[in-house]
Structure formats: structure tokens, C-alpha cells
Amino acid sequence: MIGPVGGDGAGAAAAGAGADALSRFLPRLVQWSMRPWRLVRGAWRRSIQLRVITATLALSLVVVSLLGVTLSRQITDGLLQAHAEAAVADAAAGIDSAQRTLAVSDAPSDELRQTITRIVETLAASGNTSAASDPLYEIVVLGGEGARTYRSGVSPMSVPGPLRDQVADEERIFRTYTSIHYLDGREVPGLAVGGQITDPYGGDYELYYLFPLTEQQQTIDLVLTALATAGVLLIVLLCALAWLVARQVVTPVRLAARIAERFSAGKLAERMAVRGRDDLARLAMSFNQMAASLQHQIGQLEDLSRMQQQFVSDVSHELRTPLTTVRMAADVLYESRGQFDPTAERSVELLQAQLDRFEALLTDLLEISRFDAGAAALNAERYDVRDVIHKVVDAATPLAVEKGSDLVVSVPVEPAMAEIDARRIERIVRNLVVNAVEHGEGQEVRITVAADDHAVAVTVRDHGVGLKPGESSLVFHRFWRADPARARTTGGTGLGLSISLEDARLHGGWLQAWGEPGEGSQFRLTLPRLAGDDLRSSPLALVPDDIGDGGLIDASAIGAPYRRLLPAGAETDDASSPVSSAAPPEVTPSAPDEDVVRRA
């Protein structure tokens, strides 16, 4: 007989597969079992009405339970106490009668049992009110040579042992609640009352009365059922009342929340319905008055904003014509400035510079008016962000040399492709680089580019005066300046960062600022690789690495930094630069710390 080959290996593989399946199934089972709890917890957090009803139900259960236990105990004690006192009186009278009869008996000792039997039968007969009804009590005599029941249907086991011990130890009448056992298998609650009797020859016997409590038990059950029914109905009634009250309170609140959501979505005509004159009606009236006031104020602000936008647009366009005429005259004067005396020559130069600033301001105002009017359009194409950086750095060369700042650029080895409007992104980066050089106090300015699967990021870091707390958001406000008394050396309009922020938003990107006094500042531009995608994170940290735990990036994906600009006077050959001002090629540094310099 040939057995299966590799049986042990197959068994181990099957066991491993079973363990893997179990490891995959257990988390799903736990997650599935936790789902109802999460749903309940979510509903508990969201619904005030559910919390009110639950609290009412819990308190009602506690109150009704305490009340039911107290009432049932009082009713039960009242019913049984009265019946027990009457039963003890009957049993005491019967035991006394049996003792008197037995004491005067002159029967010989061998006939004494028959005498006791007659006495007990006489006592038992008085407990039968009629043949059709159940007896009021049963009688059991224990003692002598054994135990005997003087009614055929009752078992001597109906007498509990503790009661027998009490009766045997002391000549008193004792009682206790027990269960009466019948020979036909029935068992009913009862009251056992017992005492001692003594025959003329000194023999002790125990005489017990067993009183069935069937009627009392039925009465108690009926009372408990009535209490339970009343308790359930009371709880249901209280919960219904709580639901109605909570609904009357919560419904206007929910309605107000829905209307507030619609109001925030731009549906300014939404109002709450006012019914009655109660507190909720006053709430609705106050809400409607607030909504009407907000609608009026928002309308005024919209009208004012439209007027401002129209004014800026009209003024910008209207100033174009005289500016063109003045520009033509200024250009003629500027070209002939060498023929003037020094004072006139200087005046012509100042006129030319201020006209440049004025023209830039008009251009920025027109661009802002387009954003305000929602007329700005995005012409997105796939573009390598590194090329934008190279172009901006080339253009910023003269200013950086003039300020004595080094531009250090770090770009990825691989292309950083993204769907962008190259003109707008170039404007953003140019504004950031120029501001960094202007505020960099002649220190190094670092431009870093990084990319991941979803986004491309550019950071511009300077080591100048930095930003005070709260100014990282103010820098994007129109015409805001950190130091209003500081002279404008580059002719900035104060709108550059505002326009840059709008350009970033138009791309669905982020433009953020960080700064600390004396530590410089860093601006981060994050763009989605695909136009319209939502950004979840940025490949670069907003806080610089030299400040603290700003979040490190993968250095293997970024080329070694190369120094694009040095202060004027640095000697180098233009041909050594890997970047051309006309068409910047891809930069691949030869060593991690190698610097490539270019002289302006």
C-alpha cells in the first residue's frame, strides 16, 4: 500500500492557511461586532431627544421599581400578618384542647395512640367547613415511635426541620412559612404552627397545624401583576411625555440648524416659521430678525464690494490711457537725459522709476479685480516646476547681487511635473524670491523643490527679520506691510502676496507662511500634480529643518544644492553654470557639497 506523499507538509500548509484565514476573519468579526455600538454611540451624541428619553426611561425604571417593591412588601406583609395571627390563635386553641383532653384520659398506654388519633380527627374535622371546599388547615402529629399524618393527603415533610427543633426545645407555640406537600404531588405555600402535647405517661408529641395560603398567594400575585402593569404603563407614559416635550423643544432647534446651514450656503431668504407666542416662538422671531439683519448687511457689503471692484476696474482701465501718454513722454525724456543738467537728469530717472511702479500697480489692481469678479481663468498644462524655478532665479540675479544674497537652489533629480498655469506659478515664485531677497538682510536665500505622487511643493527660506506672532496670515492681506516705515527699494505694490495667494487657490493649492523674529521666514507653495485634485499633505515641511522638528524630506530625491548667485565681484566663468537663462537644462550636481556659481 502506498501512502500519500508529503502528507505532513500538506497538513502544515492547511494549518497555516487556516491560521491566516482566522487572522483575517477576526478583525472583521470585531469590526462587525463593534458596528452596532458605534451606531448607538453616534446616535447618542447627535440626538438630544434620544438622551432625554433615555434619561427619563432610566429614572422611571428606578422610581417605579422602588415604588413597586415598597408597595408589594407592605401589601404582602399586611395580608399575611393578619392571617398568621388568626392561624396562631386557632392553632393555640386546638393544641390546648388536645392537651386537656389527653391529660384527663385514663386509656392504658397500649391504647393511647387510638386516643390521640381520635383527638386529632376531632380537631381536623373542625377545619372542614364543607365537603366541597378545601380544609382550612391540616394537622400532623409527630412523636412516639414514628410520625403519622392524620389526613391522608399531607406528607410529614411539610413540617420544616428548624420548626421541629424549636417545638422540641421549648413548650411554646411557634410558627413559620413553609410549603405544604401533598402525596399527589401538589405543593402549595402554607403556614406551619406547632406546639408540644404530653400524655399522662410522660410521652411528648408534636402537634402541627398546616394552614394553606393559596388564596393569599393568589391575592398577592394579582396585586403584583397589577403593580407591574401599572409600572410599565407609567414608564411608557413618562417616555411618551418626554418624547413629546423633547420633540417640541428639539424640532425648532433642528429647524434653526437646517435654516442656518442653508443661510450659510447663500440662501439668505430662508426663515423660520413662527407659531404662537411662547419661548420657542420668540426664539424663531429672534432668529428671523437676526437673519434679516445679516441679509441686509451682507447685501450692503456685496453692493459695496461690487462698487469697489467696479471702481478699481474702471480706474485701472481709465488710467491706462493717460499712463500710456505719460510713459511715451517719459521715455523720450529718459533717452535724452544725458543732455540735461544733473538735477534734471535725476528728476527724469525718478520719473521713470515711479512710472514703472505706477504701471506695476495698475497691472496688479487689474489682476485683483479679475479675481474679485471671478473672471480669472486657469490655463493648465503639464509643466516641469523646476524650469519655473530656474527662470525665476535667473530673473532675480541682479537684485540678489545688489543685496549681497546667495541663492541656494535644491531641486529633485527627477522631473517635478504638474498641471499648472506656468505664468501664474512663475509670478508666485518670483514674488516669494524677491520678497526673500528684499527682507533677507543680505543673507542666504534657499529655494527648495520636492514632489511626491500627489503634490509638488516649493519653499523659499530667508534668514532676515522674520515675522512676529500672527503676521504669518497678515502677510497675504492687500497692501499690508510688516514695517510701514521701511523704505521701498524695489517698488513693490503691496499686492504681490495677495495675488500669489489667489493664484495658488486657483490651482487648488496652498500658499502658507512661517516666521519668527530674528529667525527669518519661510513660504511654502504646494500644488496638486493633477488639476482639480484635493491636497492632503505637502512634500515639504512648513517649518524649516534648522529651527526644529519641521519634518524631514527624502534627501535622495533632491539634487545637491547649488549656489546660483554670489555677491558682486565673485570671479567665475559663465560657461561653468549648468543653467542657461534662455532654456534651463536639468541640473545634476557632481558632488553633494559642490557649488556652481554665476556672476551677474
C-alpha positions as CSV (number, residue, x, y, z in Angstrom):
1,M,0.0,0.0,0.0
2,I,1.4,3.4,-1.0
3,G,0.5,6.3,1.3
4,P,0.2,10.0,0.2
5,V,3.4,11.8,-0.4
6,G,4.1,14.9,1.6
7,G,1.2,14.4,4.0
8,D,2.9,16.3,6.9
9,G,3.7,19.2,4.6
10,A,0.2,19.4,3.3
11,G,-1.2,19.3,6.8
12,A,1.1,22.1,7.9
13,A,0.2,24.2,4.8
14,A,-3.5,23.6,5.6
15,A,-3.0,24.6,9.2
16,G,-1.1,27.7,8.1
17,A,-3.8,28.6,5.6
18,G,-6.4,28.2,8.4
19,A,-4.5,30.4,10.7
20,D,-4.2,33.1,8.0
21,A,-7.9,32.9,7.3
22,L,-8.6,33.2,11.0
23,S,-6.3,36.2,11.4
24,R,-8.1,37.9,8.6
25,F,-11.5,37.0,9.8
26,L,-11.1,38.0,13.5
27,P,-10.5,41.8,12.8
28,R,-13.6,41.8,10.5
29,L,-15.6,40.0,13.2
30,V,-14.5,42.5,15.8
31,Q,-15.3,45.4,13.5
32,W,-18.7,43.9,12.7
33,S,-19.5,43.4,16.4
34,M,-18.5,46.9,17.2
35,R,-20.6,48.4,14.5
36,P,-23.9,48.5,16.5
37,W,-22.1,50.1,19.4
38,R,-20.7,52.8,17.1
39,L,-24.1,53.4,15.6
40,V,-25.7,53.7,19.1
41,R,-22.8,56.0,20.3
42,G,-23.2,58.2,17.2
43,A,-27.0,58.5,17.7
44,W,-26.4,59.3,21.4
45,R,-24.0,62.1,20.6
46,R,-26.2,63.5,17.8
47,S,-29.7,63.4,19.3
48,I,-30.7,65.4,22.3
49,Q,-34.1,63.8,22.1
50,L,-32.6,60.3,22.5
51,R,-30.7,61.4,25.5
52,V,-33.8,62.9,27.2
53,I,-35.9,59.8,26.5
54,T,-33.1,57.5,27.8
55,A,-32.6,59.5,30.9
56,T,-36.4,59.6,31.5
57,L,-36.6,55.8,31.0
58,A,-33.8,55.1,33.4
59,L,-35.1,57.4,36.1
60,S,-38.7,56.0,35.6
61,L,-37.4,52.4,36.0
62,V,-35.6,53.3,39.2
63,V,-38.6,55.1,40.7
64,V,-41.2,52.6,39.6
65,S,-39.0,49.7,40.8
66,L,-38.6,51.2,44.3
67,L,-42.3,52.1,44.5
68,G,-43.3,48.6,43.4
69,V,-41.0,46.8,45.8
70,T,-42.2,49.0,48.7
71,L,-45.9,48.6,47.9
72,S,-45.7,44.9,47.3
73,R,-43.9,44.3,50.5
74,Q,-46.4,46.4,52.5
75,I,-49.4,44.6,50.9
76,T,-47.9,41.2,51.3
77,D,-47.0,41.8,55.0
78,G,-50.5,43.2,55.6
79,L,-52.2,40.2,54.1
80,L,-50.0,37.5,55.7
81,Q,-49.7,39.2,59.1
82,A,-53.5,39.2,59.7
83,H,-53.8,35.6,58.5
84,A,-50.9,34.5,60.6
85,E,-52.3,36.0,63.8
86,A,-55.6,34.3,63.3
87,A,-53.9,31.0,62.4
88,V,-51.7,31.1,65.6
89,A,-54.8,31.8,67.7
90,D,-56.7,28.8,66.1
91,A,-53.6,26.5,66.5
92,A,-53.0,27.6,70.1
93,A,-56.7,26.8,71.0
94,G,-56.5,23.4,69.3
95,I,-53.2,22.5,71.0
96,D,-54.6,23.5,74.4
97,S,-57.8,21.5,73.8
98,A,-55.7,18.4,72.7
99,Q,-53.5,18.8,75.8
100,R,-56.5,19.0,78.2
101,T,-58.2,16.0,76.5
102,L,-55.0,13.9,76.7
103,A,-54.3,14.9,80.3
104,V,-57.7,13.6,81.6
105,S,-57.6,10.4,79.5
106,D,-57.5,7.2,81.5
107,A,-56.7,5.0,78.5
108,P,-53.9,2.4,79.0
109,S,-50.6,3.0,77.3
110,D,-51.2,0.5,74.5
111,E,-54.5,2.3,73.6
112,L,-53.0,5.8,73.9
113,R,-52.4,6.0,70.1
114,Q,-56.0,5.5,69.4
115,T,-56.9,8.2,71.8
116,I,-54.5,10.7,70.1
117,T,-56.0,9.7,66.8
118,R,-59.5,10.5,67.9
119,I,-58.3,13.8,69.4
120,V,-56.6,14.8,66.1
121,E,-59.6,13.7,64.0
122,T,-61.8,15.8,66.1
123,L,-59.6,18.8,65.7
124,A,-59.2,18.2,61.9
125,A,-63.0,17.9,61.5
126,S,-63.4,21.4,62.7
127,G,-61.2,22.6,59.8
128,N,-63.6,21.3,57.2
129,T,-66.3,24.0,56.6
130,S,-67.9,21.9,53.9
131,A,-67.3,18.8,51.8
132,A,-66.9,20.8,48.6
133,S,-64.3,23.3,49.8
134,D,-60.7,22.8,50.8
135,P,-60.0,22.4,54.5
136,L,-58.9,25.4,56.5
137,Y,-55.9,23.5,57.8
138,E,-54.2,20.2,58.0
139,I,-53.0,18.5,61.2
140,V,-49.8,16.5,61.6
141,V,-48.8,14.7,64.9
142,L,-45.2,13.6,65.2
143,G,-43.6,11.8,68.1
144,G,-43.6,8.5,69.9
145,E,-42.4,5.5,67.8
146,G,-42.8,7.4,64.5
147,A,-44.7,10.0,62.6
148,R,-48.2,9.8,61.4
149,T,-50.4,12.2,59.4
150,Y,-54.0,12.3,60.4
151,R,-55.1,13.4,56.9
152,S,-54.1,11.1,54.2
153,G,-53.2,13.6,51.6
154,V,-50.4,15.5,53.5
155,S,-46.8,14.5,53.8
156,P,-44.9,14.9,57.1
157,M,-42.2,16.5,55.1
158,S,-44.3,19.6,55.1
159,V,-43.1,20.4,58.6
160,P,-39.6,22.1,58.3
161,G,-36.8,20.9,60.5
162,P,-36.0,24.2,62.2
163,L,-39.6,24.4,63.4
164,R,-39.4,20.9,64.8
165,D,-36.2,21.8,66.7
166,Q,-37.9,24.9,68.2
167,V,-41.0,23.0,69.3
168,A,-39.0,20.1,70.8
169,D,-36.8,22.5,72.8
170,E,-39.4,24.8,74.3
171,E,-43.1,24.4,75.3
172,R,-44.3,27.3,73.3
173,I,-46.3,27.9,70.1
174,F,-44.0,28.5,67.1
175,R,-44.9,29.4,63.5
176,T,-43.1,29.6,60.2
177,Y,-43.9,29.8,56.5
178,T,-43.4,26.6,54.6
179,S,-44.6,24.6,51.6
180,I,-47.3,22.0,52.1
181,H,-46.5,18.8,50.2
182,Y,-49.4,16.6,49.2
183,L,-49.0,12.9,48.3
184,D,-50.5,13.5,44.9
185,G,-47.6,15.8,44.0
186,R,-49.2,19.2,44.7
187,E,-47.2,21.8,46.6
188,V,-48.8,25.0,47.9
189,P,-47.5,27.7,50.1
190,G,-48.5,27.5,53.7
191,L,-48.1,28.5,57.4
192,A,-47.0,25.9,59.9
193,V,-47.9,26.4,63.6
194,G,-46.8,23.8,66.2
195,G,-46.5,23.1,69.9
196,Q,-45.9,20.2,72.4
197,I,-48.5,17.9,74.0
198,T,-47.8,15.4,76.7
199,D,-49.7,12.2,77.5
200,P,-50.4,11.0,81.1
201,Y,-47.4,8.7,81.0
202,G,-44.9,11.5,80.2
203,G,-44.6,10.9,76.5
204,D,-44.0,14.1,74.4
205,Y,-45.7,14.6,71.0
206,E,-45.5,17.5,68.5
207,L,-48.8,18.8,67.2
208,Y,-48.7,21.0,64.0
209,Y,-51.3,22.9,62.2
210,L,-50.7,23.5,58.4
211,F,-52.7,26.4,57.0
212,P,-52.7,26.6,53.1
213,L,-52.1,30.1,51.8
214,T,-53.4,29.5,48.3
215,E,-55.9,32.4,48.4
216,Q,-53.4,34.8,49.9
217,Q,-50.8,33.8,47.3
218,Q,-53.4,34.4,44.5
219,T,-54.2,37.8,46.0
220,I,-50.5,38.7,46.2
221,D,-49.9,37.6,42.6
222,L,-52.9,39.6,41.5
223,V,-51.6,42.7,43.3
224,L,-48.0,42.2,41.9
225,T,-49.4,41.8,38.4
226,A,-51.4,45.0,38.8
227,L,-48.4,46.8,40.1
228,A,-46.2,45.6,37.3
229,T,-48.8,46.5,34.7
230,A,-49.3,50.0,36.2
231,G,-45.5,50.4,36.4
232,V,-45.0,49.5,32.7
233,L,-47.8,51.8,31.7
234,L,-46.4,54.6,33.8
235,I,-42.9,54.2,32.2
236,V,-44.4,54.2,28.7
237,L,-46.5,57.3,29.6
238,L,-43.4,59.1,31.0
239,C,-41.3,58.2,28.0
240,A,-44.1,59.4,25.7
241,L,-44.3,62.6,27.6
242,A,-40.6,63.0,27.4
243,W,-40.6,62.3,23.7
244,L,-43.4,64.9,23.1
245,V,-41.7,67.5,25.3
246,A,-38.2,66.9,23.7
247,R,-39.7,66.9,20.3
248,Q,-41.4,70.3,20.9
249,V,-38.1,71.7,22.1
250,V,-35.7,70.0,19.6
251,T,-37.8,70.4,16.5
252,P,-37.4,74.2,16.3
253,V,-33.7,73.8,17.2
254,R,-33.2,71.3,14.3
255,L,-35.2,73.6,12.0
256,A,-33.0,76.5,13.0
257,A,-29.9,74.4,12.4
258,R,-31.1,73.5,8.9
259,I,-32.0,77.0,8.0
260,A,-28.7,78.3,9.3
261,E,-26.9,75.7,7.1
262,R,-29.0,77.0,4.1
263,F,-28.2,80.5,5.1
264,S,-24.5,79.9,5.2
265,A,-24.8,78.3,1.8
266,G,-26.0,81.6,0.4
267,K,-29.8,81.1,0.6
268,L,-30.3,84.4,2.5
269,A,-34.1,84.3,2.2
270,E,-34.6,81.3,4.4
271,R,-36.7,82.0,7.6
272,M,-38.2,80.0,10.5
273,A,-41.9,79.6,10.8
274,V,-43.3,81.5,13.9
275,R,-46.2,79.7,15.7
276,G,-47.7,81.0,18.9
277,R,-46.2,83.4,21.4
278,D,-44.2,81.0,23.7
279,D,-40.4,80.9,24.2
280,L,-39.9,78.9,21.0
281,A,-41.9,81.4,19.0
282,R,-39.7,84.2,20.5
283,L,-36.6,82.2,19.5
284,A,-37.9,81.9,15.9
285,M,-38.7,85.6,15.8
286,S,-35.2,86.5,17.1
287,F,-33.6,84.1,14.6
288,N,-35.6,85.7,11.8
289,Q,-34.7,89.2,12.9
290,M,-31.0,88.2,13.0
291,A,-31.2,86.5,9.6
292,A,-32.9,89.6,8.2
293,S,-30.3,91.9,9.7
294,L,-27.5,89.7,8.3
295,Q,-29.1,89.5,4.9
296,H,-29.3,93.3,4.9
297,Q,-25.7,93.8,6.0
298,I,-24.5,91.1,3.6
299,G,-26.4,92.8,0.8
300,Q,-24.8,96.1,1.7
301,L,-21.4,94.6,1.8
302,E,-22.0,92.9,-1.6
303,D,-23.1,96.1,-3.1
304,L,-20.1,97.9,-1.6
305,S,-17.8,95.2,-2.8
306,R,-19.2,95.4,-6.3
307,M,-18.8,99.1,-6.3
308,Q,-15.3,98.8,-5.1
309,Q,-14.5,96.2,-7.7
310,Q,-16.1,98.3,-10.4
311,F,-14.3,101.3,-9.2
312,V,-10.9,99.6,-9.2
313,S,-11.5,98.1,-12.6
314,D,-12.7,101.4,-14.1
315,V,-9.9,103.4,-12.6
316,S,-7.3,100.9,-13.7
317,H,-8.6,101.0,-17.2
318,E,-9.1,104.7,-17.3
319,L,-5.6,105.3,-16.0
320,R,-4.2,103.2,-18.8
321,T,-4.7,105.9,-21.5
322,P,-3.0,108.8,-19.7
323,L,-0.3,106.5,-18.4
324,T,0.5,105.5,-21.9
325,T,0.8,109.1,-23.0
326,V,2.9,110.0,-19.9
327,R,5.0,106.9,-20.5
328,M,5.8,107.9,-24.1
329,A,6.8,111.4,-23.0
330,A,8.9,110.0,-20.1
331,D,10.7,107.5,-22.4
332,V,11.7,110.4,-24.7
333,L,13.0,112.4,-21.7
334,Y,14.7,109.3,-20.3
335,E,16.5,108.6,-23.6
336,S,17.7,112.2,-23.7
337,R,18.7,112.5,-20.0
338,G,22.4,112.8,-20.8
339,Q,21.7,116.3,-22.4
340,F,20.2,117.7,-19.1
341,D,21.9,119.1,-16.1
342,P,22.4,116.8,-13.2
343,T,19.2,117.9,-11.3
344,A,17.0,117.4,-14.4
345,E,18.7,114.1,-15.2
346,R,18.0,112.8,-11.7
347,S,14.4,114.0,-11.9
348,V,13.9,112.1,-15.2
349,E,15.3,108.9,-13.6
350,L,13.0,109.3,-10.7
351,L,10.1,109.9,-13.0
352,Q,10.9,106.7,-15.0
353,A,11.2,104.6,-11.8
354,Q,7.9,105.9,-10.4
355,L,6.2,105.3,-13.7
356,D,7.4,101.7,-13.6
357,R,5.9,101.4,-10.1
358,F,2.7,103.0,-11.2
359,E,2.3,100.7,-14.2
360,A,3.0,97.6,-12.0
361,L,0.4,98.8,-9.5
362,L,-2.2,99.2,-12.3
363,T,-1.4,95.8,-13.5
364,D,-1.8,94.3,-10.1
365,L,-5.0,96.2,-9.5
366,L,-6.4,94.8,-12.7
367,E,-5.4,91.3,-11.8
368,I,-7.0,91.7,-8.3
369,S,-10.2,93.0,-9.9
370,R,-10.3,89.9,-12.1
371,F,-10.1,87.6,-9.0
372,D,-12.7,89.6,-7.2
373,A,-15.1,89.4,-10.2
374,G,-14.4,85.6,-10.6
375,A,-13.1,86.2,-14.1
376,A,-9.7,84.7,-13.6
377,A,-9.1,81.6,-15.7
378,L,-6.6,78.8,-15.3
379,N,-4.8,77.6,-18.4
380,A,-3.2,74.5,-17.0
381,E,-0.7,72.4,-18.9
382,R,1.8,69.8,-17.9
383,Y,5.0,71.6,-16.9
384,D,8.2,70.9,-15.0
385,V,8.2,73.1,-11.9
386,R,12.0,73.0,-11.9
387,D,12.0,75.1,-15.1
388,V,9.9,77.7,-13.5
389,I,12.3,77.9,-10.6
390,H,15.3,78.3,-12.9
391,K,13.6,81.0,-14.8
392,V,12.7,83.0,-11.7
393,V,16.2,82.6,-10.2
394,D,17.7,83.9,-13.4
395,A,15.5,86.9,-13.4
396,A,16.2,87.6,-9.7
397,T,20.0,87.6,-10.3
398,P,20.6,91.4,-10.4
399,L,18.6,92.1,-7.3
400,A,20.3,89.3,-5.3
401,V,23.7,90.5,-6.4
402,E,22.8,94.0,-5.4
403,K,21.6,92.9,-1.9
404,G,24.6,90.6,-1.4
405,S,22.5,87.5,-1.0
406,D,23.3,84.0,-2.2
407,L,20.5,82.0,-3.9
408,V,20.8,78.3,-3.0
409,V,18.5,76.1,-5.1
410,S,17.7,72.4,-4.3
411,V,15.6,70.6,-7.0
412,P,14.7,67.0,-7.5
413,V,16.7,64.8,-9.7
414,E,13.5,63.6,-11.4
415,P,11.2,66.0,-13.2
416,A,8.6,67.6,-11.0
417,M,5.7,67.6,-13.5
418,A,2.4,69.1,-12.6
419,E,-0.7,70.5,-14.4
420,I,-0.1,74.3,-13.8
421,D,-0.5,77.7,-15.4
422,A,3.2,78.4,-15.8
423,R,2.7,82.2,-15.9
424,R,0.8,82.3,-12.6
425,I,3.2,79.9,-10.8
426,E,6.2,81.9,-12.1
427,R,4.5,85.0,-10.7
428,I,4.1,83.4,-7.3
429,V,7.7,82.1,-7.1
430,R,9.0,85.5,-8.3
431,N,7.1,87.3,-5.6
432,L,8.4,84.9,-2.9
433,V,12.0,85.1,-4.1
434,V,12.0,88.8,-4.5
435,N,10.5,89.3,-1.0
436,A,13.0,86.9,0.5
437,V,15.9,88.8,-1.1
438,E,14.5,92.1,-0.1
439,H,13.9,91.0,3.5
440,G,16.9,88.7,3.8
441,E,19.3,91.2,5.2
442,G,22.0,90.1,2.7
443,Q,22.0,86.5,4.0
444,E,21.4,83.3,2.1
445,V,18.1,82.6,0.4
446,R,17.3,78.9,-0.2
447,I,14.7,77.7,-2.7
448,T,13.7,74.0,-2.4
449,V,11.6,71.9,-4.6
450,A,10.2,68.4,-3.8
451,A,7.5,66.2,-5.2
452,D,5.6,63.0,-4.3
453,D,2.9,61.0,-6.0
454,H,0.2,63.7,-5.4
455,A,1.8,67.1,-5.0
456,V,4.7,69.3,-5.8
457,A,6.0,71.8,-3.2
458,V,8.3,74.8,-3.4
459,T,9.7,76.5,-0.3
460,V,11.6,79.9,-0.2
461,R,13.6,80.4,3.0
462,D,15.3,83.6,4.1
463,H,17.2,84.5,7.3
464,G,16.1,88.1,7.7
465,V,14.0,89.9,10.3
466,G,11.3,87.2,10.2
467,L,7.6,87.5,11.2
468,K,6.0,88.3,14.5
469,P,3.3,86.1,16.0
470,G,0.1,86.5,14.0
471,E,1.8,88.0,11.0
472,S,2.0,84.7,9.0
473,S,-1.6,85.2,7.9
474,L,-1.5,89.0,7.6
475,V,1.3,88.9,5.0
476,F,-1.3,87.9,2.4
477,H,-3.6,90.9,3.1
478,R,-3.7,93.6,0.5
479,F,-1.3,96.5,1.0
480,W,-0.1,95.0,4.3
481,R,3.5,95.7,5.3
482,A,5.3,94.3,8.3
483,D,7.1,97.7,8.8
484,P,5.2,100.6,7.2
485,A,8.2,102.9,7.9
486,R,10.6,100.8,5.9
487,A,11.6,102.3,2.6
488,R,10.5,100.6,-0.6
489,T,13.7,99.8,-2.5
490,T,12.2,97.6,-5.2
491,G,9.0,99.5,-5.8
492,G,6.6,96.8,-4.5
493,T,2.9,97.5,-4.8
494,G,1.8,95.6,-1.6
495,L,-0.4,93.3,-3.7
496,G,2.1,90.6,-4.7
497,L,1.4,88.1,-2.0
498,S,-2.4,88.7,-2.2
499,I,-2.2,87.9,-6.0
500,S,0.0,84.9,-5.3
501,L,-2.5,83.6,-2.8
502,E,-5.3,83.9,-5.3
503,D,-3.1,82.2,-8.0
504,A,-2.4,79.3,-5.6
505,R,-6.2,78.9,-4.8
506,L,-7.0,79.0,-8.5
507,H,-4.7,75.9,-8.8
508,G,-6.4,74.2,-5.8
509,G,-3.1,74.6,-3.9
510,W,-1.8,76.1,-0.7
511,L,0.4,79.1,0.0
512,Q,1.5,79.3,3.6
513,A,3.9,81.4,5.6
514,W,6.1,80.7,8.7
515,G,8.3,83.1,10.5
516,E,9.9,84.0,13.8
517,P,11.6,87.3,14.9
518,G,15.3,87.0,14.2
519,E,15.0,83.6,12.7
520,G,13.8,84.6,9.2
521,S,10.8,83.3,7.4
522,Q,9.8,80.5,5.0
523,F,7.0,80.4,2.5
524,R,5.6,77.2,1.1
525,L,3.7,76.7,-2.1
526,T,2.0,73.3,-2.6
527,L,0.3,72.3,-5.9
528,P,-1.6,69.2,-6.9
529,R,0.1,67.2,-9.7
530,L,-3.3,66.9,-11.4
531,A,-5.5,70.0,-11.7
532,G,-8.6,69.7,-9.6
533,D,-7.2,67.1,-7.1
534,D,-7.6,67.7,-3.4
535,L,-4.4,68.2,-1.4
536,R,-3.9,66.0,1.6
537,S,-0.3,66.8,2.5
538,S,2.8,68.6,1.3
539,P,6.1,67.0,0.3
540,L,7.9,69.8,2.2
541,A,7.6,70.9,5.8
542,L,6.4,74.5,6.5
543,V,8.8,74.9,9.5
544,P,12.4,74.9,8.4
545,D,14.6,72.0,9.4
546,D,17.2,74.3,11.0
547,I,14.5,75.6,13.5
548,G,13.5,72.2,15.0
549,D,11.4,69.2,14.1
550,G,10.0,70.7,10.9
551,G,9.6,67.3,9.2
552,L,12.4,66.0,7.1
553,I,12.2,65.1,3.4
554,D,13.8,62.3,1.5
555,A,17.3,63.7,0.5
556,S,17.8,61.1,-2.1
557,A,15.0,62.6,-4.2
558,I,16.6,66.1,-4.3
559,G,19.7,67.1,-6.0
560,A,22.6,68.6,-4.0
561,P,22.2,72.4,-3.5
562,Y,24.0,74.6,-6.0
563,R,24.7,78.3,-5.4
564,R,23.2,80.4,-8.3
565,L,24.4,83.9,-7.1
566,L,27.2,85.4,-5.2
567,P,27.8,89.0,-4.2
568,A,29.2,91.2,-7.0
569,G,32.9,90.7,-7.5
570,A,32.9,86.9,-7.5
571,E,35.1,85.6,-10.3
572,T,33.9,82.6,-12.3
573,D,33.3,81.6,-15.9
574,D,29.7,81.8,-17.1
575,A,30.2,78.6,-19.1
576,S,30.6,76.7,-15.8
577,S,27.0,77.3,-14.9
578,P,24.7,74.3,-15.6
579,V,21.8,76.7,-16.2
580,S,21.1,78.8,-19.2
581,S,19.0,81.9,-19.0
582,A,17.3,81.0,-22.3
583,A,16.5,77.3,-21.7
584,P,17.4,76.0,-18.2
585,P,18.5,72.3,-18.6
586,E,18.1,69.7,-15.9
587,V,20.6,70.1,-13.1
588,T,22.6,67.1,-12.0
589,P,25.3,68.0,-9.4
590,S,28.5,66.2,-9.4
591,A,29.0,66.1,-5.7
592,P,26.7,66.7,-2.6
593,D,28.6,69.8,-1.5
594,E,29.7,71.2,-4.9
595,D,28.7,74.8,-5.5
596,V,28.2,76.1,-9.0
597,V,28.5,79.9,-9.1
598,R,27.3,82.5,-11.6
599,R,28.3,86.1,-11.7
600,A,25.9,88.8,-12.7
